[in-house]
Each structure stands twice: as C-alpha cells, then as structure tokens.
Amino acid sequence: MKLSAHKLPALAAASLIVALSGCATKDIGPYQFPVQYRFMGEPGDYQVPPACARYGTLQAADGRTNRPKVGARYSEKGGPRYDVNMEGDVEGWLRAAVRQAFTKSGIKGGGSSTVSIRLDSVVTDESIYNRASYDATVAIEARVGGFSTTKKGFAENYGYAGSAENYQETVNHALDKALAALVNDSGFLGALCK
C-alpha cells in the first residue's frame, strides 16, 4: 500500500499519540499502606551516649489528630489530590523504631526512667509523573521525668507510584531521623542519667 504525502503527517501524529499514551501514569486515587518498621538510618547518625544514659520503661503513643490520614498524592499533570492513609499498629511501629534507635545509639535498658514517646504527626506527599517522588515529615515528642522535647525528621524517596514499599521506606527514614535527633540531644541524655 502506497501512502500519499498528505497522509504522512496525520499518520505521524497518530503514532506519536499512541507512543506517548504508553508513558501516561496509571489512574490515581486514594491510597493506603500498612505501617511496617524497618531501620533506614545510617550508623553515623548516632553519637556515643554517656554510660549513665539508661531507660526503664518505654511508652509509645499515637497522638495524631488526623489519623489514619497522613498525606496526599496527585499527578504533576494536574487534577485532584487524593488522601493517603497509614494503617496498622502505629504504636507498635513507633515502639520498634525507638528500641532500634536506642540500640543503635548505645542507650541501654535497666534504668529507672520512664521514656514516653508520642507520635505527633506524619505528613506524606506523593507527586506522580511517570514515576513518583515521595516526601515524609515525622514529628515526635519525648518525655523523661520533667524533660520534654519535640523532634522532626524529613526523608525523600523516588520510585513507582502507589508503592507501599516506597511509602514505608520514606516514613521509616523520616522517623529514624527524628529519633537520631532525639538520642543525640544532650537534654534527653541528661534526663536519662538522673
């Protein structure tokens, strides 16, 4: 079959549309991911604490007011923003992370102090084009005796859109950064030594 010169631009345009449609993002909608802790910190994130820094009881609480919502996902090409929810045992997730931070930093059990850690917020953002950029900020409050402090951690990630693993890695890394700031805080360490 011979194509006439005037049909070639129309055929090229149709081919381009078909090729580009293969690059389009999949349908975007609300998303939820299960919380699952896995250490994402770096060994250099932790200073050596004084030997007297010990804790007795560890309490973890989910103090978020907007749970289970943690953020939004959206297409960079425009359109609506959709809610993202974090589901599961959030207090268990927080407790596992705190124990890991204490272990990595060298803070030991066997003390008399009660350490209370409250999760104040988790905020995520998934920006989708062909792949997705993930951001997360986690804020915690820690109390030991009369001492209290708030710490935040921020993390970024990149990968497939709507990936539970990417969400988990990003929120875990942000939580690990907040906890690294906590276990390096001289006021917190001092409170553990009392």
Phi and psi restraints in degrees (value plus and minus 20) as a CYANA .aco file:
   2 LYS   PHI    -117.3   -77.3
   2 LYS   PSI     109.4   149.4
   3 LEU   PHI    -114.7   -74.7
   3 LEU   PSI     116.5   156.5
   4 SER   PHI     -99.9   -59.9
   4 SER   PSI     136.2   176.2
   5 ALA   PHI     -81.1   -41.1
   5 ALA   PSI     -51.4   -11.4
   6 HIS   PHI     -96.6   -56.6
   6 HIS   PSI     -36.1     3.9
   7 LYS   PHI    -109.6   -69.6
   7 LYS   PSI     -36.7     3.3
   8 LEU   PHI     -82.6   -42.6
   8 LEU   PSI     -65.3   -25.3
   9 PRO   PHI     -81.2   -41.2
   9 PRO   PSI     -57.8   -17.8
  10 ALA   PHI     -87.0   -47.0
  10 ALA   PSI     -60.2   -20.2
  11 LEU   PHI     -86.4   -46.4
  11 LEU   PSI     -60.0   -20.0
  12 ALA   PHI     -84.6   -44.6
  12 ALA   PSI     -62.2   -22.2
  13 ALA   PHI     -83.5   -43.5
  13 ALA   PSI     -63.5   -23.5
  14 ALA   PHI     -84.0   -44.0
  14 ALA   PSI     -59.7   -19.7
  15 SER   PHI     -83.5   -43.5
  15 SER   PSI     -60.5   -20.5
  16 LEU   PHI     -84.2   -44.2
  16 LEU   PSI     -61.7   -21.7
  17 ILE   PHI     -82.7   -42.7
  17 ILE   PSI     -64.4   -24.4
  18 VAL   PHI     -83.1   -43.1
  18 VAL   PSI     -63.2   -23.2
  19 ALA   PHI     -84.8   -44.8
  19 ALA   PSI     -64.1   -24.1
  20 LEU   PHI     -90.6   -50.6
  20 LEU   PSI     -49.5    -9.5
  21 SER   PHI     -86.8   -46.8
  21 SER   PSI     -43.0    -3.0
  22 GLY   PHI     -90.2   -50.2
  22 GLY   PSI     -38.5     1.5
  23 CYS   PHI    -113.8   -73.8
  23 CYS   PSI     -26.2    13.8
  24 ALA   PHI     -87.1   -47.1
  24 ALA   PSI     129.3   169.3
  25 THR   PHI     -91.4   -51.4
  25 THR   PSI     134.5   174.5
  26 LYS   PHI     -92.0   -52.0
  26 LYS   PSI     150.7   190.7
  27 ASP   PHI     -76.8   -36.8
  27 ASP   PSI     116.7   156.7
  28 ILE   PHI    -126.9   -86.9
  28 ILE   PSI     118.5   158.5
  29 GLY   PHI    -175.4  -135.4
  29 GLY   PSI    -192.4  -152.4
  30 PRO   PHI     -77.6   -37.6
  30 PRO   PSI     134.5   174.5
  31 TYR   PHI    -164.7  -124.7
  31 TYR   PSI     125.6   165.6
  32 GLN   PHI    -154.9  -114.9
  32 GLN   PSI     125.3   165.3
  33 PHE   PHI    -151.9  -111.9
  33 PHE   PSI     128.2   168.2
  34 PRO   PHI    -101.0   -61.0
  34 PRO   PSI     116.6   156.6
  35 VAL   PHI     -92.1   -52.1
  35 VAL   PSI     113.5   153.5
  36 GLN   PHI    -174.3  -134.3
  36 GLN   PSI      99.0   139.0
  37 TYR   PHI    -105.1   -65.1
  37 TYR   PSI     114.7   154.7
  38 ARG   PHI    -165.6  -125.6
  38 ARG   PSI     111.1   151.1
  39 PHE   PHI     -80.1   -40.1
  39 PHE   PSI     109.0   149.0
  40 MET   PHI    -144.1  -104.1
  40 MET   PSI     -16.9    23.1
  41 GLY   PHI     -94.6   -54.6
  41 GLY   PSI    -198.9  -158.9
  42 GLU   PHI    -137.1   -97.1
  42 GLU   PSI     123.6   163.6
  43 PRO   PHI     -75.3   -35.3
  43 PRO   PSI     -54.4   -14.4
  44 GLY   PHI     -93.8   -53.8
  44 GLY   PSI     -21.7    18.3
  45 ASP   PHI     -93.6   -53.6
  45 ASP   PSI     -33.8     6.2
  46 TYR   PHI    -138.6   -98.6
  46 TYR   PSI     112.0   152.0
  47 GLN   PHI    -107.6   -67.6
  47 GLN   PSI     139.6   179.6
  48 VAL   PHI     -97.5   -57.5
  48 VAL   PSI     102.8   142.8
  49 PRO   PHI     -99.8   -59.8
  49 PRO   PSI     143.4   183.4
  50 PRO   PHI     -85.3   -45.3
  50 PRO   PSI     131.4   171.4
  51 ALA   PHI     -80.1   -40.1
  51 ALA   PSI     -45.4    -5.4
  52 CYS   PHI     -97.6   -57.6
  52 CYS   PSI     -28.5    11.5
  53 ALA   PHI     -95.3   -55.3
  53 ALA   PSI      75.8   115.8
  54 ARG   PHI    -153.5  -113.5
  54 ARG   PSI     133.3   173.3
  55 TYR   PHI    -145.2  -105.2
  55 TYR   PSI     136.7   176.7
  56 GLY   PHI    -123.4   -83.4
  56 GLY   PSI     -87.9   -47.9
  57 THR   PHI    -131.6   -91.6
  57 THR   PSI     121.2   161.2
  58 LEU   PHI    -136.5   -96.5
  58 LEU   PSI     103.1   143.1
  59 GLN   PHI    -135.9   -95.9
  59 GLN   PSI     115.0   155.0
  60 ALA   PHI    -146.2  -106.2
  60 ALA   PSI     115.9   155.9
  61 ALA   PHI    -159.0  -119.0
  61 ALA   PSI     126.4   166.4
  62 ASP   PHI    -116.0   -76.0
  62 ASP   PSI      82.6   122.6
  63 GLY   PHI    -118.8   -78.8
  63 GLY   PSI      -8.2    31.8
  64 ARG   PHI     -86.9   -46.9
  64 ARG   PSI     119.3   159.3
  65 THR   PHI    -112.6   -72.6
  65 THR   PSI     -37.9     2.1
  66 ASN   PHI    -127.8   -87.8
  66 ASN   PSI       2.7    42.7
  67 ARG   PHI     -88.0   -48.0
  67 ARG   PSI     128.9   168.9
  68 PRO   PHI    -107.5   -67.5
  68 PRO   PSI     -18.0    22.0
  69 LYS   PHI     -85.1   -45.1
  69 LYS   PSI     115.0   155.0
  70 VAL   PHI    -144.4  -104.4
  70 VAL   PSI     -34.2     5.8
  71 GLY   PHI     156.9   196.9
  71 GLY   PSI    -174.5  -134.5
  72 ALA   PHI    -160.6  -120.6
  72 ALA   PSI     136.4   176.4
  73 ARG   PHI    -151.7  -111.7
  73 ARG   PSI     126.8   166.8
  74 TYR   PHI    -181.9  -141.9
  74 TYR   PSI     141.2   181.2
  75 SER   PHI    -110.1   -70.1
  75 SER   PSI     116.9   156.9
  76 GLU   PHI     -88.0   -48.0
  76 GLU   PSI     -34.1     5.9
  77 LYS   PHI    -102.7   -62.7
  77 LYS   PSI     -24.0    16.0
  78 GLY   PHI      90.3   130.3
  78 GLY   PSI     153.6   193.6
  79 GLY   PHI      90.6   130.6
  79 GLY   PSI    -194.2  -154.2
  80 PRO   PHI     -93.4   -53.4
  80 PRO   PSI     142.4   182.4
  81 ARG   PHI    -120.0   -80.0
  81 ARG   PSI     119.9   159.9
  82 TYR   PHI    -138.5   -98.5
  82 TYR   PSI     125.8   165.8
  83 ASP   PHI     -88.3   -48.3
  83 ASP   PSI     127.6   167.6
  84 VAL   PHI    -141.8  -101.8
  84 VAL   PSI     109.8   149.8
  85 ASN   PHI    -136.2   -96.2
  85 ASN   PSI     123.7   163.7
  86 MET   PHI    -127.6   -87.6
  86 MET   PSI      99.6   139.6
  87 GLU   PHI    -133.4   -93.4
  87 GLU   PSI     135.7   175.7
  88 GLY   PHI      96.6   136.6
  88 GLY   PSI    -183.8  -143.8
  89 ASP   PHI    -102.5   -62.5
  89 ASP   PSI      63.6   103.6
  90 VAL   PHI     -86.1   -46.1
  90 VAL   PSI     -58.9   -18.9
  91 GLU   PHI     -85.5   -45.5
  91 GLU   PSI     -58.6   -18.6
  92 GLY   PHI     -85.0   -45.0
  92 GLY   PSI     -59.4   -19.4
  93 TRP   PHI     -79.7   -39.7
  93 TRP   PSI     -68.0   -28.0
  94 LEU   PHI     -83.0   -43.0
  94 LEU   PSI     -66.1   -26.1
  95 ARG   PHI     -79.8   -39.8
  95 ARG   PSI     -64.3   -24.3
  96 ALA   PHI     -81.6   -41.6
  96 ALA   PSI     -60.3   -20.3
  97 ALA   PHI     -87.0   -47.0
  97 ALA   PSI     -62.0   -22.0
  98 VAL   PHI     -83.9   -43.9
  98 VAL   PSI     -65.1   -25.1
  99 ARG   PHI     -79.4   -39.4
  99 ARG   PSI     -61.6   -21.6
 100 GLN   PHI     -84.6   -44.6
 100 GLN   PSI     -62.2   -22.2
 101 ALA   PHI     -83.1   -43.1
 101 ALA   PSI     -61.6   -21.6
 102 PHE   PHI     -83.1   -43.1
 102 PHE   PSI     -63.7   -23.7
 103 THR   PHI     -83.4   -43.4
 103 THR   PSI     -68.2   -28.2
 104 LYS   PHI     -82.6   -42.6
 104 LYS   PSI     -55.2   -15.2
 105 SER   PHI    -104.4   -64.4
 105 SER   PSI     -40.2    -0.2
 106 GLY   PHI      78.0   118.0
 106 GLY   PSI     -11.4    28.6
 107 ILE   PHI     -96.8   -56.8
 107 ILE   PSI     105.8   145.8
 108 LYS   PHI    -125.7   -85.7
 108 LYS   PSI     140.2   180.2
 109 GLY   PHI    -101.1   -61.1
 109 GLY   PSI    -191.4  -151.4
 110 GLY   PHI      69.9   109.9
 110 GLY   PSI     -16.1    23.9
 111 GLY   PHI    -110.6   -70.6
 111 GLY   PSI    -190.3  -150.3
 112 SER   PHI    -130.5   -90.5
 112 SER   PSI     -28.2    11.8
 113 SER   PHI     -96.2   -56.2
 113 SER   PSI     120.7   160.7
 114 THR   PHI    -115.1   -75.1
 114 THR   PSI     103.5   143.5
 115 VAL   PHI    -123.5   -83.5
 115 VAL   PSI     101.8   141.8
 116 SER   PHI    -131.8   -91.8
 116 SER   PSI     102.1   142.1
 117 ILE   PHI    -136.2   -96.2
 117 ILE   PSI     106.1   146.1
 118 ARG   PHI    -137.5   -97.5
 118 ARG   PSI     110.9   150.9
 119 LEU   PHI    -100.6   -60.6
 119 LEU   PSI      93.5   133.5
 120 ASP   PHI    -107.8   -67.8
 120 ASP   PSI     -59.2   -19.2
 121 SER   PHI    -180.4  -140.4
 121 SER   PSI     131.1   171.1
 122 VAL   PHI    -152.5  -112.5
 122 VAL   PSI     103.1   143.1
 123 VAL   PHI    -146.7  -106.7
 123 VAL   PSI     102.0   142.0
 124 THR   PHI    -137.8   -97.8
 124 THR   PSI     139.2   179.2
 125 ASP   PHI    -165.9  -125.9
 125 ASP   PSI     102.0   142.0
 126 GLU   PHI    -137.0   -97.0
 126 GLU   PSI      92.1   132.1
 127 SER   PHI    -124.6   -84.6
 127 SER   PSI      98.0   138.0
 128 ILE   PHI    -130.3   -90.3
 128 ILE   PSI     109.2   149.2
 129 TYR   PHI    -142.6  -102.6
 129 TYR   PSI    -124.9   -84.9
 130 ASN   PHI    -106.4   -66.4
 130 ASN   PSI     -59.3   -19.3
 131 ARG   PHI    -134.5   -94.5
 131 ARG   PSI    -188.7  -148.7
 132 ALA   PHI    -151.9  -111.9
 132 ALA   PSI     124.2   164.2
 133 SER   PHI    -122.0   -82.0
 133 SER   PSI     113.5   153.5
 134 TYR   PHI    -136.8   -96.8
 134 TYR   PSI     116.7   156.7
 135 ASP   PHI    -147.8  -107.8
 135 ASP   PSI     128.8   168.8
 136 ALA   PHI    -167.1  -127.1
 136 ALA   PSI     120.4   160.4
 137 THR   PHI    -144.9  -104.9
 137 THR   PSI     110.2   150.2
 138 VAL   PHI    -141.3  -101.3
 138 VAL   PSI     112.3   152.3
 139 ALA   PHI    -139.9   -99.9
 139 ALA   PSI     114.2   154.2
 140 ILE   PHI    -148.5  -108.5
 140 ILE   PSI     136.1   176.1
 141 GLU   PHI    -140.9  -100.9
 141 GLU   PSI     115.2   155.2
 142 ALA   PHI    -140.4  -100.4
 142 ALA   PSI     120.1   160.1
 143 ARG   PHI    -151.8  -111.8
 143 ARG   PSI     113.5   153.5
 144 VAL   PHI    -158.9  -118.9
 144 VAL   PSI      94.6   134.6
 145 GLY   PHI      37.2    77.2
 145 GLY   PSI    -147.3  -107.3
 146 GLY   PHI    -108.4   -68.4
 146 GLY   PSI     -20.8    19.2
 147 PHE   PHI    -112.0   -72.0
 147 PHE   PSI     118.3   158.3
 148 SER   PHI    -165.6  -125.6
 148 SER   PSI     130.4   170.4
 149 THR   PHI    -173.2  -133.2
 149 THR   PSI     136.2   176.2
 150 THR   PHI    -136.6   -96.6
 150 THR   PSI     116.4   156.4
 151 LYS   PHI    -150.8  -110.8
 151 LYS   PSI     129.0   169.0
 152 LYS   PHI    -146.8  -106.8
 152 LYS   PSI     129.9   169.9
 153 GLY   PHI    -153.6  -113.6
 153 GLY   PSI     125.3   165.3
 154 PHE   PHI    -147.4  -107.4
 154 PHE   PSI     121.4   161.4
 155 ALA   PHI    -165.1  -125.1
 155 ALA   PSI     134.9   174.9
 156 GLU   PHI    -147.7  -107.7
 156 GLU   PSI     136.2   176.2
 157 ASN   PHI    -173.2  -133.2
 157 ASN   PSI     146.4   186.4
 158 TYR   PHI    -166.9  -126.9
 158 TYR   PSI     119.4   159.4
 159 GLY   PHI     151.7   191.7
 159 GLY   PSI    -173.5  -133.5
 160 TYR   PHI     -87.8   -47.8
 160 TYR   PSI     126.4   166.4
 161 ALA   PHI     -90.0   -50.0
 161 ALA   PSI     125.3   165.3
 162 GLY   PHI      42.7    82.7
 162 GLY   PSI      22.5    62.5
 163 SER   PHI    -126.5   -86.5
 163 SER   PSI      98.5   138.5
 164 ALA   PHI     -79.1   -39.1
 164 ALA   PSI     -60.1   -20.1
 165 GLU   PHI     -82.1   -42.1
 165 GLU   PSI     -61.8   -21.8
 166 ASN   PHI     -86.2   -46.2
 166 ASN   PSI     -60.2   -20.2
 167 TYR   PHI     -82.8   -42.8
 167 TYR   PSI     -66.5   -26.5
 168 GLN   PHI     -80.9   -40.9
 168 GLN   PSI     -66.6   -26.6
 169 GLU   PHI     -79.1   -39.1
 169 GLU   PSI     -61.9   -21.9
 170 THR   PHI     -89.8   -49.8
 170 THR   PSI     -67.0   -27.0
 171 VAL   PHI     -90.0   -50.0
 171 VAL   PSI     -54.6   -14.6
 172 ASN   PHI     -84.0   -44.0
 172 ASN   PSI     -62.8   -22.8
 173 HIS   PHI     -86.1   -46.1
 173 HIS   PSI     -60.8   -20.8
 174 ALA   PHI     -83.7   -43.7
 174 ALA   PSI     -62.1   -22.1
 175 LEU   PHI     -83.8   -43.8
 175 LEU   PSI     -63.5   -23.5
 176 ASP   PHI     -80.2   -40.2
 176 ASP   PSI     -57.2   -17.2
 177 LYS   PHI     -87.9   -47.9
 177 LYS   PSI     -60.5   -20.5
 178 ALA   PHI     -83.4   -43.4
 178 ALA   PSI     -61.4   -21.4
 179 LEU   PHI     -90.7   -50.7
 179 LEU   PSI     -53.9   -13.9
 180 ALA   PHI     -82.6   -42.6
 180 ALA   PSI     -61.3   -21.3
 181 ALA   PHI     -82.9   -42.9
 181 ALA   PSI     -56.7   -16.7
 182 LEU   PHI     -87.3   -47.3
 182 LEU   PSI     -71.5   -31.5
 183 VAL   PHI     -92.5   -52.5
 183 VAL   PSI     -30.1     9.9
 184 ASN   PHI    -117.8   -77.8
 184 ASN   PSI     -20.0    20.0
 185 ASP   PHI     -97.7   -57.7
 185 ASP   PSI     101.4   141.4
 186 SER   PHI     -84.5   -44.5
 186 SER   PSI     -52.9   -12.9
 187 GLY   PHI     -86.4   -46.4
 187 GLY   PSI     -61.9   -21.9
 188 PHE   PHI     -84.2   -44.2
 188 PHE   PSI     -66.5   -26.5
 189 LEU   PHI     -82.8   -42.8
 189 LEU   PSI     -59.6   -19.6
 190 GLY   PHI     -81.7   -41.7
 190 GLY   PSI     -60.2   -20.2
 191 ALA   PHI     -85.6   -45.6
 191 ALA   PSI     -55.7   -15.7
 192 LEU   PHI     -88.6   -48.6
 192 LEU   PSI     -45.6    -5.6
 193 CYS   PHI    -104.6   -64.6
 193 CYS   PSI     -28.2    11.8
